[in-house]
Amino acid sequence: MSTLRNSLGLAIVIMLTVGMTVRAGAQEANAALDSTLFTTYTVNSPFQNVAFTVCGSLPQSSGCYGGGSLGPFNKVGALLEGIPSTKGNVVSRAIYLVDAGDATVQLYAYKKTDTITASFDTVNVTLAKMITLPLTGGSTALSFMAANNGFLFIGTDQTPQAVRVEKNNLSVTQLGGFSPPINVTAITADSYGYVTVTQGGINGGESGFSVYGPDGSGEEDGGGAPFMLNTRAAVLTSTLPQSDDAPAQRLEVRPKTAK
């Protein structure tokens, strides 16, 4: 009997080991092609040029594989990467850059591709499109940008209305504001694709906010200066508007009507 128990125990260990190996292999197979690579960015002191470098490791090598620079611009105000897509051994993603250093504000959409082999990553970045946004910039203007899967939300502290830009074609929609007008002071997003545009709230002034859903439509608006958090990057409270509005004032549940 003891021999049988030992045999069964050995069989169970083998099965568990094989199972764990299969699961580990499946996890590795499901990992993004460039999941072991990362891109770092730097901006020079006049905020006119952006440099980037791609580093990390691959099955047969490690190190820094490529890089380049973007610019010159009037003043780089905000940067954001798009969601990557993979075709064969090529990973593509957008890089969105807001140049708000002039009276007019431009949005640059670059396409970054990583062509990956077991030992090397060939990095290429090209300008896909540049558009002018209906926003006011300037040498002292602050820019704000957040995004979800389908849209970019962009504003400056010189403009009372933010814009929504559709990623597919860069079509621009001007968002609503408040009366009297109050300028945009923050744009934040959560991990589910909800975006909050906050206006005012500087030095105790009037403030308001609007929340937009993952499909780009409006979800809520009102007074105060709420902001959103996500799981990746902390917001810096020193850069956010302030508000004494109590969140409890917004608590209300409305029943949905049957369709």
N, C-alpha and C positions, 0 to 999 in steps of 0.2 A: 504493500500500500504506500509505503514511504516513497518507493521508486516512482509510482504513478503520480503522487503529489508533486514530486520534484520535476517530473516531465511536464506536468500541466503548468507548473509555475514557470518553467523555462519557456514553454510555448506562449504563455501570456506575456512574458517580458519581451519575447521576440515580436509578438504582434503589436505591443505598445510601441516598441522602438520603431518598427516599420511604419506604424500609423503616424508617429511624430515626425519621422523623416518625410513621409508623403505630404503631411500638412505644411512642414517647413518649406518643402520644394514648391508647393502650391502657392504659399505666401510670397516666395521669391519670384515665382513666375508671374504673379499678379502685381508685383511692384512696378511702379512707373519706370520707364526705360532710363530716365535721367535722375532717379531718386537718390543716387549717390553723388550727384554733382550739385554745385551751388554757384550762384552768381553774386558777386559783390560789386557795389557801385560807389563811386566817389564823385563829388561835385567840387569844382575849383572855387577859390575865394570870391570872385565876382559873380558866381552862380551862372556862368555862361557856358560851361562845358561839363559833360558827364562822361566819366570813364567807367568801363566795366571789365571784369575778369571772371572767367569760368574756371573753377577748380574742383577738386574732389578725387574720386577714385573710380576705376573701371576694373573689370575682371583681371586684366593683364597689365595695368599701370595705375599710377596715381601722380597727382601734381596739378599744375595749372595748364590748361589746354589752349586757351585763346582769350581774346578780348578785343577791345576797340574803344572808340569814343564817339559821342554824339555832340553836335553843336557846330558853331557857336549859336547861342540864343541871347535874347535880351536879358532875361532872368528866369532861370528854371524855378518854377513855383511848386510843382507837385509831380511825383513820379509813381507809377503803378504798373505792375505786371499783370498780363491777362492770364486766363486759364489755359494750360497747355493742352495740345492735342498731339497724338502720335500716329504716324503713318509709316509702316515699315520700321526703319531704323532712324527716322527723322522726327524729332520733337519740335513743334512750332508753338510759339506764344507771342502775344503782342507786348510791346512796351509803350505805355501811354505817358506822354510828357506835356505838361501845361507850361507854356511860356507866357507869363503875365507881366513882363518887364516894360512893355510899351502900353500906350493907351488902349490898343486893341489886344485881345488875348487869343493866342493860337493853341490848338491842340494838335500835337504830333503823334501819329500812330505808326510805330515801327514794327517790323516782323523779325523776330529772332528765331533762328533755326539752329538746332544742335544735331549734327549728323554723327551718330554714335556707332563705334565699333567696339570690339573687345579691348582695344588698346588706346583708342584716341577719340576725341570729340572735336569735330570741325565746326567752329562757331561762325555764324554769319548774321549780321543785322543790317536790314535795309529799310528805308523810309517807305511805308505803304501809302500814307496819305497825310495831308496837313489841312486843317480847316480853321476858319476864324469863328470864334464864339461870340455871341452877343453879350459879352461881359466887359467891364471896365478894368483895366490894369494900371500899371504905373510902377515907378522905381521902388516905391515903398509898399506896393500892394502885397497882401497875403493871399495865397491860393489854397483851395480846399478841394479834395477829390476822394470819393469812395466809389465802390462798385459792387455789383452782384453779377450773376452769370450773363445777364443780357444787357446791362446798362452801366454807363458811367454817370455819376452825379458830380458836377463841377461848379464852383463858385469862387468869388473873390470878396474881400472885405470892402471893395469899392462899389459893389453892385447889390441892390436889394433883392434880386431874384437869381436863383441858381438855374442851371440847365441840366436836362437829362439827355444823354447822348447814347443812341443805340449802337451797340458794338458792331453789329453786322454790317451796317452801311454808314455809320457816323452821322446819321440824321439827328438834328438838334431840336429839342422841345424846350421852350422856356417855361419854367415852373411858376406857380403862383407865389404871391408875396402877401404882405400885410399893409394895412392903411392905418396911420401914415407909414411910408416905406421905412424899413430898417434893414441894414446891410447884413449879408451872410457873415457869420462868425465861426461856424464849424460845420463839417459834414462827417458823420461817423456811420459805421455799419456793424451789423452783427454777423455771426457765422451762418445764418440762414438766408441772408440776402436782403434783409430789411435795412433801409438807409434812412437816417435822420438828418435833415437840413435844419440847422439852428440859425436864427437871425437875432441880432441885437444882444443885449445883456452885458454890454461893456460899461464898466464904471457905474453899475447900478441902473442903466437905462432900460427902456422897454425891451421885451424879448418875446419871441415866438418860435414855434417849431412846426415842422411837417414831417410825417413818416411816410415812406414809400415802400411798397411791397416788392417781392422778388420779380413780379411781372411789370414793375415800373409804375403801377397805379398808386394813387394816394390812399393811405390807410387811416391817417389821423392828423389833426393839426390843432393848435391851441397856443395858449400863452405859456411863458416859461422858457427855460433853456435846457431841456433834456439832451442827453447824448447817449450813444450806444457803445457797448463793449464787444470784443470778439476774443477768440481763444488764442490768437497769435501775437498781437502787439498791443501793449498798454497805451491808453491815451494819456497825454501829459496834461494834467489839470491846469498847469500854468498857462496853457494855450487856449483853454476853453472859456466861454462866457459863463457868468455866474447868475444864479437865480434863486430867490427865496420862495418860489411857488411850491406849495406842498403837493407831493404826488397824490395824496389822498383825494384831492379835489377832482382828479380825473377818473376816479373809480366809478364805473357805471357799466352795467351789463344790459344789453338789449337783445331780446329774443329775435331769432331769424324767422322770416316768413317762409312758409312752405312754397316750393316751386311747383 
